[in-house]
Amino acid sequence: MLPPAFLSRPIAHRALHDITQGRPENSRAAAEAAIAGGYGIEIDLQLSADGQAMVFHDYDLGRLTGEKGAVRLRSADDLRQIPLLHGDEGIPSFAEFLALVDGRAPLLVELKDQDGALGTDLGPLERAVAADLAGYAGDVAVMSFNPHSVAALAVLAPDIPRGLTTCAYTSDDFPTVPAARRAELEPIPDFARTGSCFISHHAQDLHSPHVAALKAQGVPVLCWTIRSPEAEAEARQVAKNVTFEGYAA
């Protein structure tokens, strides 16, 4: 079951980031700001070359740092030393981020697809996440666009609430995923198989009949990414909670 904290306060997308205030996305500074504001925190995880979960959204370092190349080709120690642009810190590991949050905010954790086609070539990131979460006492939930990842977490960390990150699966959003696989995923067929207890759905597709069917069954619907009070008001007609950025929710 999804803890009530995930439904009672808005969730800051990639933590409460604001580069004008020296808070890059998925940074410690952004996490502290979210905690101070009374928000939940959403973060993303990628895998390091030596098998550690790192708090970082992109597969490539280029957009968020001064470096180039895949995150997965660098060790965790190397990644810690790479400064995030517009801040004064390096890329944190998931274990370090958990120690920082320490139960002070609900933490919604997205595992980024490591297969490239939302397929079955995965395992190391899921094992690293399960190991890091062992003994963590705060409110935490895990999710992924890849249902195979969520199914793996059901085995590796069965007591951690889990859900599916979902959308319309367009070719623009998933250029490396075959059309047949995207069509297969759109109806959200893996919800029961993965033991999921929520979905986090793209706000622009909230009126999907597949979302409506799950909501009718009592499944909590979260959504992403909301960028204005007006968009939040519209999303809340369907969603129980929002993942937001760029305004004070």
N, C-alpha and C positions, 0 to 999 in steps of 0.2 A: 504494500500500500504506500502511496505517495504521502510523505509527512505533510501535515496541514500548513507548515511554514512555507511550502512552495506555492500555496494558493492564497496566502494572506497578505503578501507584500510583493510589489513588482520586482522583477529580476533584471539586474544590470547586465547588458550584453557585453561579453568579454570584460566583465567588471565595469566599474564606473569610469570609463576612460575619457580623457579630454586632453589632447596634446597641448592645448593652450595653457593648461595647468600642470604640464609635466607628467601626465598620467597616460602612458601608452596602453593600448589594449592588452588584456591578459597580463598586466603587470602587478607587482606587489602594491605599488602606489594606488592603482585603480581599485584593487581589492580593499585597501584601507578606506578609501573614499566611499565605497559602497557600504561597508560596515558602518561607517560614521553616519551615512544617510539613512540607515535602517532598511536597506535593500537586500534582496537575495543576489547571488552572484552566479553568472554563467561563464564557463571557461571552456577552452578547447585543448585537446591533447594530441601531440605528435610523438613519434618514437625517435630516440637517439640511436646512434650507431651501436652503442653498447647496451641497448635494451632498456633504457630508462624512459619513463613517461615524462614529457616536457610540456609546459604550459605555453602553447603557441598555436596560432590558427592555421597559417599557410604551410604548404608543403615546401615552399622555397623561402629562403631567408630575405630575398631582395626587397619586398615591399616594406618590411617592418624593421630592418636593420641596414647597416652599411655593407653587409656581406652578400655574397651570391652563392647559389647552390642549394641543394636539398638539405633540409634539417636532418634527415635520416643518415646522411653521410658524415655527420659530426658527432663526436662523443658528448656526453652530458657535461663533462668538465669544460670542453671547448664552448659549448652553447652557453654555459653560465657566464663565460667571459665576453660574449658578444653583446655589446650595448644595444638596447632597444632605442630606436630613433625617438627623439623628443622626450627622453627621460634620462635617468641617471642610474639605471640598473641593467643587469643582464637578463637572459632568459631563465626563468625559474623552473626547477623540476616540480613535478606534481607533489612529491613528498614535502618539499620546502613550502609549497603553497598551502598544503593541508596544515602544516605546522603554524603557518602564519594566521590562517583563518581560525583554526582551533575551535570550531563550533560557534563562532560569533555571528555567522550568517548561513542560511541554507545555500548549498553549493550544488549547482546543476552542471554536470560534467559531460561534455560531448567528446567521444572518441572519434577522431577523424578516420575516414576509410583508408586503410593501408593496402587494399587490394587493387584499387584503381578502377574497378568495374563493379563495385559493391558485391563482390563474390566471396569465395571461401579462403583466399590466400591471406590468412591473418593468424593471430595467436600471441606474438610477442608483446604487443601493446596491451592486450587484454590481461595477460599474465602480470605485466608490470603494474597495471592499475589495481588489480586485485591485491597484489602484495602491498602496495602503498596504502590501500584502504583498510587493511587488516588492523583492527583495533581503533580505528577512527570513530570518535563518539559523537560527532556533530551530525546535523541533518545533511545528507548527501544523496544524490540520485545520479545515475549514469544513463547515457543515451547515445545513439549513433544512427546515421542514415543506413548503415549496413546491418540488416537484421542478423546476419551470421555473427557479427561482433556482439550484439546484445544476447544472442543465444549462448555464446561462449561465456559471457559474464554470468549468465544464469547458473552455469556449472561452477565457475571459478569463485564467484562471490554471491551465492544465492540469497543472502540476507540483505543485500543492497538493492533498494528500489531501482527499477530500470524501465526505460521506455524507448520509443522510436522517434527519431527526428524524421519528419515527413513533409512532403510537398507534392507538387504536380509532376515532378521529375521530368522537366523539359530538357531538350538537348542543349540549350544555352547554359543551364545550370550544371549539367552533367555531360560534358562533351566526350568524356572517355568511356561512358557507360553505353553499351549497345541498346538500341531502341527496344528490343524485345525484353531486356532486363528492366528498362524504365517502365514499360507498359505493365510488366509483372508486378512491380512495386507500387504503382499508383493506387490500387485498391486497399493498400495496407493489409496484405494477407497474412503477415507474420506476427500480428499482435498477440494472439493466443499462444502460438508456438513458442515465442520467446519469453513467455511469462511476463509480458510488459504490463505496467499499471498506469501508464499515461502516454500521450503523444505530445510532441512539440511541433506544431505545423506552421508552414509558411502563411503569414497573415493574408497575403493576396489570394490564397486558395481556401480560406476558412469555410466557404460555403459549399465545399465539395460534399457530395452525398456520402462519401466514405467517412469523412469526419463526422457528419451528422449521424451515421449509423453507430459509430463508436460512442458518441455523446449520448445517444438514446439508451445505450447500455450502462450509462453512469461513468464512463471513462473520463477522467479529467483531461481537458484539452488546454495545453499551453500554446503560445504562438510566438513567432519571431518574424522579422525584427520591426518593432514599432518605433517611429521617429517623431511623433507629435501627439499632443493631447487629443486631437481630433481622430487620428488613426487609432489611438488607444480606445476611445469611446466606441468606435465602430467594431473593433476587434472583440471587445468585451460582450458584444451581443451574442457571440459564439463561445469565446475562450474564457476559461476560468482565471487565467492570468496571462501577463504579457512579459516578454523579454524586450527591453527597450534600450535606446541610446539617444543621446543628443538633446535631451530635455529632462526636466524634473518630473518624473512620473508620480 
